[in-house]
Amino acid sequence: MTANGTTFDASFEDNSSAKAFAELLKGGPLTLSLHDYGNFEKVGPLGTSLPTNDEQITTQPGDVILYQGNQITVYYDTNTWSFTRLAHIDGATREDLLAAFGQGDVDVTFSLR
């Protein structure tokens, strides 16, 4: 995943939603426009729907979440809700994420290695 020139590695969760997202990325990189919401996440439309595996969780900085089956959210702080976790950014702190994602809207490119 790349935002504002900073690239992060992420590890996929073991669920059908994450597998469907990985399949989508096999078609090539996907750039999404994400915007701030609630001072704890960046969220934007995926442009398609994926299967959900919602469960009540508390997010951590670096969680990549599928929201309502058709939105991608990257968390830089915590939030508790019924979500589907797709992946977690490896080794990134809240400060790392805030520095890379900045304030306001940001284009984030998701890709497979």
N, CA, C and O atoms as a printed pandas DataFrame, in Angstrom:
     atom_number atom_name residue_name chain_id  residue_number  x_coord  y_coord  z_coord
0              1         N          MET        A               1    0.855   -1.158    0.000
1              2        CA          MET        A               1    0.000    0.000    0.000
2              3         C          MET        A               1    0.904    1.224    0.000
3              4         O          MET        A               1    1.893    1.275    0.731
4              5         N          THR        A               2    0.555    2.225   -0.837
5              6        CA          THR        A               2    1.364    3.436   -0.940
6              7         C          THR        A               2    0.484    4.672   -0.777
7              8         O          THR        A               2   -0.580    4.775   -1.388
8              9         N          ALA        A               3    0.942    5.605    0.055
9             10        CA          ALA        A               3    0.252    6.879    0.261
10            11         C          ALA        A               3    1.294    7.985    0.318
11            12         O          ALA        A               3    2.231    7.918    1.114
12            13         N          ASN        A               4    1.137    8.993   -0.516
13            14        CA          ASN        A               4    2.049   10.142   -0.533
14            15         C          ASN        A               4    3.514    9.723   -0.608
15            16         O          ASN        A               4    4.363   10.301    0.070
16            17         N          GLY        A               5    3.810    8.724   -1.426
17            18        CA          GLY        A               5    5.182    8.282   -1.633
18            19         C          GLY        A               5    5.725    7.337   -0.581
19            20         O          GLY        A               5    6.858    6.873   -0.709
20            21         N          THR        A               6    4.961    7.036    0.450
21            22        CA          THR        A               6    5.385    6.101    1.492
22            23         C          THR        A               6    4.704    4.762    1.261
23            24         O          THR        A               6    3.482    4.686    1.129
24            25         N          THR        A               7    5.510    3.710    1.215
25            26        CA          THR        A               7    4.979    2.366    0.977
26            27         C          THR        A               7    5.018    1.555    2.263
27            28         O          THR        A               7    6.008    1.555    2.994
28            29         N          PHE        A               8    3.918    0.868    2.515
29            30        CA          PHE        A               8    3.783   -0.011    3.671
30            31         C          PHE        A               8    3.476   -1.417    3.183
31            32         O          PHE        A               8    2.776   -1.594    2.186
32            33         N          ASP        A               9    3.999   -2.414    3.882
33            34        CA          ASP        A               9    3.591   -3.800    3.661
34            35         C          ASP        A               9    2.458   -4.111    4.621
35            36         O          ASP        A               9    2.394   -3.576    5.728
36            37         N          ALA        A              10    1.565   -4.985    4.178
37            38        CA          ALA        A              10    0.440   -5.391    5.024
38            39         C          ALA        A              10    0.253   -6.890    4.916
39            40         O          ALA        A              10    0.550   -7.491    3.883
40            41         N          SER        A              11   -0.235   -7.486    5.978
41            42        CA          SER        A              11   -0.525   -8.921    6.012
42            43         C          SER        A              11   -2.034   -9.116    5.966
43            44         O          SER        A              11   -2.775   -8.528    6.754
44            45         N          PHE        A              12   -2.481   -9.961    5.019
45            46        CA          PHE        A              12   -3.906  -10.240    4.878
46            47         C          PHE        A              12   -4.423  -11.089    6.028
47            48         O          PHE        A              12   -3.704  -11.923    6.577
48            49         N          GLU        A              13   -5.683  -10.862    6.382
49            50        CA          GLU        A              13   -6.397  -11.729    7.318
50            51         C          GLU        A              13   -6.767  -13.018    6.587
51            52         O          GLU        A              13   -6.714  -13.082    5.359
52            53         N          ASP        A              14   -7.138  -14.035    7.344
53            54        CA          ASP        A              14   -7.555  -15.311    6.767
54            55         C          ASP        A              14   -9.082  -15.375    6.781
55            56         O          ASP        A              14   -9.681  -16.016    7.644
56            57         N          ASN        A              15   -9.703  -14.696    5.805
57            58        CA          ASN        A              15  -11.156  -14.760    5.666
58            59         C          ASN        A              15  -11.529  -14.564    4.194
59            60         O          ASN        A              15  -10.690  -14.163    3.386
60            61         N          SER        A              16  -12.768  -14.843    3.855
61            62        CA          SER        A              16  -13.193  -14.772    2.450
62            63         C          SER        A              16  -13.158  -13.342    1.914
63            64         O          SER        A              16  -12.981  -13.138    0.713
64            65         N          SER        A              17  -13.320  -12.371    2.772
65            66        CA          SER        A              17  -13.265  -10.968    2.345
66            67         C          SER        A              17  -11.852  -10.598    1.905
67            68         O          SER        A              17  -11.665   -9.994    0.849
68            69         N          ALA        A              18  -10.866  -10.960    2.710
69            70        CA          ALA        A              18   -9.471  -10.676    2.374
70            71         C          ALA        A              18   -9.061  -11.420    1.108
71            72         O          ALA        A              18   -8.337  -10.878    0.274
72            73         N          LYS        A              19   -9.519  -12.650    0.964
73            74        CA          LYS        A              19   -9.212  -13.412   -0.254
74            75         C          LYS        A              19   -9.823  -12.739   -1.478
75            76         O          LYS        A              19   -9.187  -12.681   -2.530
76            77         N          ALA        A              20  -11.046  -12.230   -1.356
77            78        CA          ALA        A              20  -11.702  -11.534   -2.469
78            79         C          ALA        A              20  -10.967  -10.232   -2.798
79            80         O          ALA        A              20  -10.842   -9.875   -3.970
80            81         N          PHE        A              21  -10.483   -9.524   -1.781
81            82        CA          PHE        A              21   -9.724   -8.292   -2.009
82            83         C          PHE        A              21   -8.410   -8.616   -2.718
83            84         O          PHE        A              21   -8.015   -7.906   -3.643
84            85         N          ALA        A              22   -7.732   -9.679   -2.293
85            86        CA          ALA        A              22   -6.493  -10.095   -2.951
86            87         C          ALA        A              22   -6.756  -10.470   -4.411
87            88         O          ALA        A              22   -5.963  -10.133   -5.289
88            89         N          GLU        A              23   -7.854  -11.158   -4.672
89            90        CA          GLU        A              23   -8.217  -11.509   -6.053
90            91         C          GLU        A              23   -8.423  -10.246   -6.885
91            92         O          GLU        A              23   -7.991  -10.181   -8.036
92            93         N          LEU        A              24   -9.072   -9.258   -6.313
93            94        CA          LEU        A              24   -9.286   -7.986   -6.997
94            95         C          LEU        A              24   -7.947   -7.345   -7.350
95            96         O          LEU        A              24   -7.784   -6.808   -8.446
96            97         N          LEU        A              25   -6.991   -7.401   -6.428
97            98        CA          LEU        A              25   -5.679   -6.790   -6.646
98            99         C          LEU        A              25   -4.829   -7.564   -7.641
99           100         O          LEU        A              25   -3.879   -7.012   -8.196
100          101         N          LYS        A              26   -5.150   -8.832   -7.877
101          102        CA          LYS        A              26   -4.419   -9.600   -8.891
102          103         C          LYS        A              26   -4.602   -8.988  -10.274
103          104         O          LYS        A              26   -3.786   -9.215  -11.168
104          105         N          GLY        A              27   -5.673   -8.212  -10.455
105          106        CA          GLY        A              27   -5.917   -7.521  -11.716
106          107         C          GLY        A              27   -5.053   -6.286  -11.904
107          108         O          GLY        A              27   -5.089   -5.660  -12.963
108          109         N          GLY        A              28   -4.280   -5.930  -10.893
109          110        CA          GLY        A              28   -3.401   -4.767  -10.963
110          111         C          GLY        A              28   -3.652   -3.833   -9.798
111          112         O          GLY        A              28   -4.617   -3.999   -9.053
112          113         N          PRO        A              29   -2.775   -2.845   -9.642
113          114        CA          PRO        A              29   -2.910   -1.895   -8.537
114          115         C          PRO        A              29   -4.259   -1.175   -8.571
115          116         O          PRO        A              29   -4.830   -0.936   -9.635
116          117         N          LEU        A              30   -4.745   -0.842   -7.390
117          118        CA          LEU        A              30   -6.030   -0.174   -7.231
118          119         C          LEU        A              30   -5.810    1.089   -6.401
119          120         O          LEU        A              30   -5.387    1.014   -5.247
120          121         N          THR        A              31   -6.099    2.251   -6.995
121          122        CA          THR        A              31   -5.940    3.516   -6.289
122          123         C          THR        A              31   -7.308    4.026   -5.860
123          124         O          THR        A              31   -8.220    4.170   -6.675
124          125         N          LEU        A              32   -7.433    4.295   -4.570
125          126        CA          LEU        A              32   -8.684    4.780   -3.993
126          127         C          LEU        A              32   -8.454    6.130   -3.326
127          128         O          LEU        A              32   -7.404    6.366   -2.729
128          129         N          SER        A              33   -9.436    7.008   -3.430
129          130        CA          SER        A              33   -9.394    8.295   -2.729
130          131         C          SER        A              33  -10.056    8.119   -1.369
131          132         O          SER        A              33  -11.238    7.788   -1.279
132          133         N          LEU        A              34   -9.284    8.343   -0.317
133          134        CA          LEU        A              34   -9.780    8.185    1.047
134          135         C          LEU        A              34   -9.845    9.549    1.724
135          136         O          LEU        A              34   -9.008   10.417    1.478
136          137         N          HIS        A              35  -10.847    9.725    2.580
137          138        CA          HIS        A              35  -10.976   10.984    3.312
138          139         C          HIS        A              35  -11.072   10.710    4.813
139          140         O          HIS        A              35  -11.452    9.622    5.245
140          141         N          ASP        A              36  -10.718   11.725    5.583
141          142        CA          ASP        A              36  -10.767   11.613    7.042
142          143         C          ASP        A              36  -12.193   11.446    7.527
143          144         O          ASP        A              36  -13.132   12.036    6.991
144          145         N          TYR        A              37  -12.325   10.628    8.553
145          146        CA          TYR        A              37  -13.609   10.501    9.225
146          147         C          TYR        A              37  -13.349   10.281   10.710
147          148         O          TYR        A              37  -12.636    9.348   11.081
148          149         N          GLY        A              38  -13.903   11.106   11.539
149          150        CA          GLY        A              38  -13.871   10.912   12.982
150          151         C          GLY        A              38  -12.520   11.047   13.648
151          152         O          GLY        A              38  -12.369   10.672   14.811
152          153         N          ASN        A              39  -11.536   11.573   12.944
153          154        CA          ASN        A              39  -10.182   11.712   13.493
154          155         C          ASN        A              39   -9.577   10.388   13.927
155          156         O          ASN        A              39   -8.762   10.348   14.848
156          157         N          PHE        A              40   -9.979    9.287   13.259
157          158        CA          PHE        A              40   -9.350    8.002   13.570
158          159         C          PHE        A              40   -9.215    7.098   12.355
159          160         O          PHE        A              40   -8.681    5.995   12.473
160          161         N          GLU        A              41   -9.691    7.541   11.172
161          162        CA          GLU        A              41   -9.645    6.682    9.996
162          163         C          GLU        A              41   -9.651    7.495    8.714
163          164         O          GLU        A              41  -10.031    8.665    8.688
164          165         N          LYS        A              42   -9.210    6.822    7.642
165          166        CA          LYS        A              42   -9.367    7.301    6.270
166          167         C          LYS        A              42  -10.275    6.291    5.598
167          168         O          LYS        A              42  -10.043    5.086    5.700
168          169         N          VAL        A              43  -11.314    6.766    4.906
169          170        CA          VAL        A              43  -12.305    5.866    4.317
170          171         C          VAL        A              43  -12.670    6.340    2.919
171          172         O          VAL        A              43  -12.697    7.539    2.639
172          173         N          GLY        A              44  -12.952    5.371    2.042
173          174        CA          GLY        A              44  -13.382    5.714    0.695
174          175         C          GLY        A              44  -14.036    4.539    0.007
175          176         O          GLY        A              44  -13.878    3.394    0.431
176          177         N          PRO        A              45  -14.781    4.822   -1.070
177          178        CA          PRO        A              45  -15.499    3.773   -1.789
178          179         C          PRO        A              45  -14.553    2.847   -2.546
179          180         O          PRO        A              45  -13.583    3.290   -3.163
180          181         N          LEU        A              46  -14.856    1.563   -2.485
181          182        CA          LEU        A              46  -14.081    0.550   -3.192
182          183         C          LEU        A              46  -14.479    0.485   -4.666
183          184         O          LEU        A              46  -13.657    0.153   -5.520
184          185         N          GLY        A              47  -15.729    0.801   -4.958
185          186        CA          GLY        A              47  -16.192    0.736   -6.341
186          187         C          GLY        A              47  -16.794   -0.603   -6.710
187          188         O          GLY        A              47  -17.258   -0.793   -7.834
188          189         N          THR        A              48  -16.787   -1.525   -5.774
189          190        CA          THR        A              48  -17.391   -2.840   -5.939
190          191         C          THR        A              48  -17.715   -3.366   -4.545
191          192         O          THR        A              48  -17.312   -2.775   -3.543
192          193         N          SER        A              49  -18.429   -4.455   -4.487
193          194        CA          SER        A              49  -18.742   -5.064   -3.188
194          195         C          SER        A              49  -17.969   -6.356   -3.003
195          196         O          SER        A              49  -17.755   -7.109   -3.953
196          197         N          LEU        A              50  -17.558   -6.601   -1.782
197          198        CA          LEU        A              50  -16.878   -7.839   -1.402
198          199         C          LEU        A              50  -17.719   -8.536   -0.340
199          200         O          LEU        A              50  -18.530   -7.895    0.328
200          201         N          PRO        A              51  -17.531   -9.848   -0.180
201          202        CA          PRO        A              51  -18.246  -10.542    0.900
202          203         C          PRO        A              51  -17.786   -9.996    2.254
203          204         O          PRO        A              51  -16.623   -9.628    2.425
204          205         N          THR        A              52  -18.702   -9.952    3.200
205          206        CA          THR        A              52  -18.355   -9.447    4.532
206          207         C          THR        A              52  -18.224  -10.599    5.523
207          208         O          THR        A              52  -18.849  -11.649    5.377
208          209         N          ASN        A              53  -17.404  -10.371    6.519
209          210        CA          ASN        A              53  -17.223  -11.279    7.650
210          211         C          ASN        A              53  -17.220  -10.431    8.913
211          212         O          ASN        A              53  -16.298  -10.508    9.724
212          213         N          ASP        A              54  -18.260   -9.623    9.069
213          214        CA          ASP        A              54  -18.306   -8.660   10.168
214          215         C          ASP        A              54  -18.293   -9.344   11.528
215          216         O          ASP        A              54  -18.928  -10.376   11.742
216          217         N          GLU        A              55  -17.548   -8.733   12.431
217          218        CA          GLU        A              55  -17.548   -9.129   13.831
218          219         C          GLU        A              55  -17.228   -7.893   14.657
219          220         O          GLU        A              55  -16.578   -6.966   14.172
220          221         N          GLN        A              56  -17.679   -7.881   15.887
221          222        CA          GLN        A              56  -17.419   -6.763   16.787
222          223         C          GLN        A              56  -15.936   -6.768   17.136
223          224         O          GLN        A              56  -15.445   -7.702   17.770
224          225         N          ILE        A              57  -15.221   -5.717   16.720
225          226        CA          ILE        A              57  -13.790   -5.623   16.989
226          227         C          ILE        A              57  -13.449   -4.200   17.413
227          228         O          ILE        A              57  -14.212   -3.262   17.179
228          229         N          THR        A              58  -12.297   -4.064   18.036
229          230        CA          THR        A              58  -11.711   -2.756   18.285
230          231         C          THR        A              58  -10.510   -2.640   17.367
231          232         O          THR        A              58   -9.551   -3.403   17.483
232          233         N          THR        A              59  -10.566   -1.683   16.454
233          234        CA          THR        A              59   -9.482   -1.508   15.498
234          235         C          THR        A              59   -8.229   -1.011   16.201
235          236         O          THR        A              59   -8.281   -0.452   17.297
236          237         N          GLN        A              60   -7.108   -1.232   15.538
237          238        CA          GLN        A              60   -5.812   -0.743   15.981
238          239         C          GLN        A              60   -5.202    0.061   14.836
239          240         O          GLN        A              60   -5.562   -0.157   13.679
240          241         N          PRO        A              61   -4.291    0.984   15.131
241          242        CA          PRO        A              61   -3.625    1.689   14.045
242          243         C          PRO        A              61   -2.987    0.692   13.073
243          244         O          PRO        A              61   -2.257   -0.214   13.474
244          245         N          GLY        A              62   -3.282    0.886   11.795
245          246        CA          GLY        A              62   -2.760   -0.005   10.761
246          247         C          GLY        A              62   -3.750   -1.033   10.266
247          248         O          GLY        A              62   -3.458   -1.756    9.314
248          249         N          ASP        A              63   -4.917   -1.119   10.888
249          250        CA          ASP        A              63   -5.931   -2.053   10.395
250          251         C          ASP        A              63   -6.528   -1.540    9.086
251          252         O          ASP        A              63   -6.839   -0.357    8.945
252          253         N          VAL        A              64   -6.680   -2.459    8.134
253          254        CA          VAL        A              64   -7.363   -2.182    6.872
254          255         C          VAL        A              64   -8.691   -2.920    6.958
255          256         O          VAL        A              64   -8.728   -4.144    7.081
256          257         N          ILE        A              65   -9.775   -2.164    6.891
257          258        CA          ILE        A              65  -11.110   -2.674    7.200
258          259         C          ILE        A              65  -12.031   -2.542    5.990
259          260         O          ILE        A              65  -11.981   -1.553    5.259
260          261         N          LEU        A              66  -12.869   -3.553    5.795
261          262        CA          LEU        A              66  -13.970   -3.475    4.835
262          263         C          LEU        A              66  -15.196   -3.016    5.613
263          264         O          LEU        A              66  -15.608   -3.660    6.578
264          265         N          TYR        A              67  -15.770   -1.901    5.186
265          266        CA          TYR        A              67  -16.941   -1.340    5.866
266          267         C          TYR        A              67  -18.141   -1.412    4.934
267          268         O          TYR        A              67  -18.076   -0.935    3.801
268          269         N          GLN        A              68  -19.217   -1.995    5.393
269          270        CA          GLN        A              68  -20.467   -2.148    4.653
270          271         C          GLN        A              68  -20.281   -2.877    3.325
271          272         O          GLN        A              68  -21.106   -2.751    2.420
272          273         N          GLY        A              69  -19.207   -3.631    3.213
273          274        CA          GLY        A              69  -18.978   -4.451    2.032
274          275         C          GLY        A              69  -18.446   -3.721    0.820
275          276         O          GLY        A              69  -18.040   -4.357   -0.153
276          277         N          ASN        A              70  -18.437   -2.374    0.857
277          278        CA          ASN        A              70  -18.027   -1.648   -0.347
278          279         C          ASN        A              70  -17.163   -0.409   -0.076
279          280         O          ASN        A              70  -16.980    0.425   -0.962
280          281         N          GLN        A              71  -16.643   -0.293    1.126
281          282        CA          GLN        A              71  -15.750    0.815    1.450
282          283         C          GLN        A              71  -14.501    0.277    2.137
283          284         O          GLN        A              71  -14.562   -0.662    2.930
284          285         N          ILE        A              72  -13.373    0.891    1.816
285          286        CA          ILE        A              72  -12.106    0.521    2.440
286          287         C          ILE        A              72  -11.740    1.608    3.443
287          288         O          ILE        A              72  -11.830    2.801    3.154
288          289         N          THR        A              73  -11.330    1.171    4.614
289          290        CA          THR        A              73  -10.953    2.082    5.686
290          291         C          THR        A              73   -9.580    1.690    6.212
291          292         O          THR        A              73   -9.312    0.517    6.474
292          293         N          VAL        A              74   -8.717    2.686    6.361
293          294        CA          VAL        A              74   -7.420    2.473    6.997
294          295         C          VAL        A              74   -7.452    3.246    8.309
295          296         O          VAL        A              74   -7.666    4.458    8.328
296          297         N          TYR        A              75   -7.238    2.527    9.398
297          298        CA          TYR        A              75   -7.310    3.135   10.730
298          299         C          TYR        A              75   -5.946    3.618   11.186
299          300         O          TYR        A              75   -4.941    2.923   11.034
300          301         N          TYR        A              76   -5.927    4.830   11.753
301          302        CA          TYR        A              76   -4.727    5.327   12.419
302          303         C          TYR        A              76   -4.966    5.523   13.909
303          304         O          TYR        A              76   -4.104    6.037   14.621
304          305         N          ASP        A              77   -6.149    5.108   14.379
305          306        CA          ASP        A              77   -6.469    5.123   15.805
306          307         C          ASP        A              77   -7.486    4.010   16.062
307          308         O          ASP        A              77   -7.778    3.224   15.161
308          309         N          THR        A              78   -8.015    3.936   17.254
309          310        CA          THR        A              78   -8.922    2.843   17.603
310          311         C          THR        A              78  -10.385    3.235   17.419
311          312         O          THR        A              78  -10.754    4.407   17.490
312          313         N          ASN        A              79  -11.203    2.213   17.182
313          314        CA          ASN        A              79  -12.650    2.371   17.090
314          315         C          ASN        A              79  -13.262    0.983   17.273
315          316         O          ASN        A              79  -12.711   -0.008   16.794
316          317         N          THR        A              80  -14.383    0.912   17.955
317          318        CA          THR        A              80  -15.057   -0.370   18.161
318          319         C          THR        A              80  -16.373   -0.364   17.397
319          320         O          THR        A              80  -17.194    0.541   17.547
320          321         N          TRP        A              81  -16.558   -1.402   16.567
321          322        CA          TRP        A              81  -17.764   -1.522   15.750
322          323         C          TRP        A              81  -17.768   -2.917   15.148
323          324         O          TRP        A              81  -16.843   -3.698   15.369
324          325         N          SER        A              82  -18.797   -3.225   14.396
325          326        CA          SER        A              82  -18.872   -4.498   13.680
326          327         C          SER        A              82  -18.283   -4.306   12.284
327          328         O          SER        A              82  -18.895   -3.681   11.418
328          329         N          PHE        A              83  -17.091   -4.851   12.083
329          330        CA          PHE        A              83  -16.320   -4.653   10.855
330          331         C          PHE        A              83  -15.788   -5.979   10.333
331          332         O          PHE        A              83  -15.844   -7.008   11.006
332          333         N          THR        A              84  -15.271   -5.920    9.111
333          334        CA          THR        A              84  -14.498   -7.020    8.540
334          335         C          THR        A              84  -13.061   -6.546    8.380
335          336         O          THR        A              84  -12.789   -5.626    7.609
336          337         N          ARG        A              85  -12.144   -7.170    9.105
337          338        CA          ARG        A              85  -10.725   -6.830    8.968
338          339         C          ARG        A              85  -10.181   -7.547    7.733
339          340         O          ARG        A              85  -10.298   -8.766    7.608
340          341         N          LEU        A              86   -9.583   -6.772    6.822
341          342        CA          LEU        A              86   -8.980   -7.333    5.612
342          343         C          LEU        A              86   -7.494   -7.604    5.798
343          344         O          LEU        A              86   -6.974   -8.618    5.332
344          345         N          ALA        A              87   -6.816   -6.688    6.483
345          346        CA          ALA        A              87   -5.359   -6.787    6.608
346          347         C          ALA        A              87   -4.898   -5.882    7.743
347          348         O          ALA        A              87   -5.672   -5.108    8.306
348          349         N          HIS        A              88   -3.619   -6.006    8.056
349          350        CA          HIS        A              88   -2.997   -5.112    9.028
350          351         C          HIS        A              88   -1.651   -4.677    8.463
351          352         O          HIS        A              88   -0.864   -5.497    7.990
352          353         N          ILE        A              89   -1.399   -3.364    8.519
353          354        CA          ILE        A              89   -0.134   -2.817    8.038
354          355         C          ILE        A              89    0.965   -3.233    9.010
355          356         O          ILE        A              89    0.866   -3.009   10.217
356          357         N          ASP        A              90    2.005   -3.838    8.464
357          358        CA          ASP        A              90    3.084   -4.399    9.276
358          359         C          ASP        A              90    3.976   -3.309    9.867
359          360         O          ASP        A              90    4.548   -2.501    9.135
360          361         N          GLY        A              91    4.091   -3.290   11.189
361          362        CA          GLY        A              91    5.075   -2.464   11.881
362          363         C          GLY        A              91    4.851   -0.964   11.850
363          364         O          GLY        A              91    5.752   -0.214   12.225
364          365         N          ALA        A              92    3.692   -0.494   11.422
365          366        CA          ALA        A              92    3.445    0.950   11.343
366          367         C          ALA        A              92    2.813    1.449   12.638
367          368         O          ALA        A              92    1.871    0.851   13.160
368          369         N          THR        A              93    3.342    2.539   13.138
369          370        CA          THR        A              93    2.756    3.174   14.319
370          371         C          THR        A              93    1.712    4.203   13.887
371          372         O          THR        A              93    1.613    4.548   12.709
372          373         N          ARG        A              94    0.951    4.678   14.839
373          374        CA          ARG        A              94   -0.021    5.740   14.571
374          375         C          ARG        A              94    0.687    6.941   13.949
375          376         O          ARG        A              94    0.177    7.542   13.003
376          377         N          GLU        A              95    1.852    7.290   14.474
377          378        CA          GLU        A              95    2.606    8.438   13.982
378          379         C          GLU        A              95    3.077    8.210   12.548
379          380         O          GLU        A              95    3.032    9.132   11.733
380          381         N          ASP        A              96    3.531    6.989   12.225
381          382        CA          ASP        A              96    3.935    6.656   10.850
382          383         C          ASP        A              96    2.770    6.859    9.890
383          384         O          ASP        A              96    2.932    7.429    8.811
384          385         N          LEU        A              97    1.602    6.388   10.293
385          386        CA          LEU        A              97    0.420    6.470    9.437
386          387         C          LEU        A              97   -0.022    7.917    9.253
387          388         O          LEU        A              97   -0.349    8.326    8.138
388          389         N          LEU        A              98   -0.034    8.690   10.324
389          390        CA          LEU        A              98   -0.418   10.097   10.217
390          391         C          LEU        A              98    0.544   10.868    9.317
391          392         O          LEU        A              98    0.117   11.725    8.544
392          393         N          ALA        A              99    1.836   10.569    9.413
393          394        CA          ALA        A              99    2.820   11.246    8.571
394          395         C          ALA        A              99    2.604   10.910    7.098
395          396         O          ALA        A              99    2.725   11.786    6.242
396          397         N          ALA        A             100    2.290    9.665    6.799
397          398        CA          ALA        A             100    2.116    9.240    5.408
398          399         C          ALA        A             100    0.774    9.670    4.827
399          400         O          ALA        A             100    0.704   10.096    3.675
400          401         N          PHE        A             101   -0.281    9.562    5.611
401          402        CA          PHE        A             101   -1.624    9.846    5.099
402          403         C          PHE        A             101   -1.985   11.325    5.181
403          404         O          PHE        A             101   -2.852   11.790    4.441
404          405         N          GLY        A             102   -1.335   12.066    6.068
405          406        CA          GLY        A             102   -1.576   13.492    6.164
406          407         C          GLY        A             102   -2.991   13.832    6.580
407          408         O          GLY        A             102   -3.742   12.977    7.050
408          409         N          GLN        A             103   -3.342   15.089    6.400
409          410        CA          GLN        A             103   -4.685   15.561    6.734
410          411         C          GLN        A             103   -5.486   15.703    5.449
411          412         O          GLN        A             103   -4.927   15.961    4.383
412          413         N          GLY        A             104   -6.778   15.535    5.557
413          414        CA          GLY        A             104   -7.634   15.676    4.383
414          415         C          GLY        A             104   -7.624   14.432    3.519
415          416         O          GLY        A             104   -7.303   13.336    3.978
416          417         N          ASP        A             105   -7.984   14.623    2.251
417          418        CA          ASP        A             105   -8.076   13.500    1.320
418          419         C          ASP        A             105   -6.692   13.008    0.916
419          420         O          ASP        A             105   -5.730   13.775    0.879
420          421         N          VAL        A             106   -6.611   11.714    0.616
421          422        CA          VAL        A             106   -5.356   11.119    0.170
422          423         C          VAL        A             106   -5.676    9.985   -0.799
423          424         O          VAL        A             106   -6.625    9.229   -0.593
424          425         N          ASP        A             107   -4.878    9.877   -1.856
425          426        CA          ASP        A             107   -4.991    8.741   -2.762
426          427         C          ASP        A             107   -4.077    7.640   -2.245
427          428         O          ASP        A             107   -2.891    7.864   -2.004
428          429         N          VAL        A             108   -4.640    6.458   -2.078
429          430        CA          VAL        A             108   -3.891    5.306   -1.577
430          431         C          VAL        A             108   -3.941    4.221   -2.640
431          432         O          VAL        A             108   -5.012    3.875   -3.137
432          433         N          THR        A             109   -2.776    3.688   -2.984
433          434        CA          THR        A             109   -2.697    2.617   -3.972
434          435         C          THR        A             109   -2.432    1.303   -3.261
435          436         O          THR        A             109   -1.457    1.161   -2.522
436          437         N          PHE        A             110   -3.314    0.348   -3.497
437          438        CA          PHE        A             110   -3.185   -1.003   -2.957
438          439         C          PHE        A             110   -2.673   -1.894   -4.075
439          440         O          PHE        A             110   -3.153   -1.811   -5.205
440          441         N          SER        A             111   -1.706   -2.743   -3.771
441          442        CA          SER        A             111   -1.163   -3.652   -4.781
442          443         C          SER        A             111   -0.581   -4.884   -4.107
443          444         O          SER        A             111   -0.331   -4.902   -2.902
444          445         N          LEU        A             112   -0.375   -5.909   -4.919
445          446        CA          LEU        A             112    0.273   -7.134   -4.452
446          447         C          LEU        A             112    1.727   -7.096   -4.870
447          448         O          LEU        A             112    2.073   -6.497   -5.888
448          449         N          ARG        A             113    2.572   -7.731   -4.087
449          450        CA          ARG        A             113    3.995   -7.856   -4.464
450          451         C          ARG        A             113    4.202   -9.132   -5.209
451          452         O          ARG        A             113    5.323   -9.434   -5.617
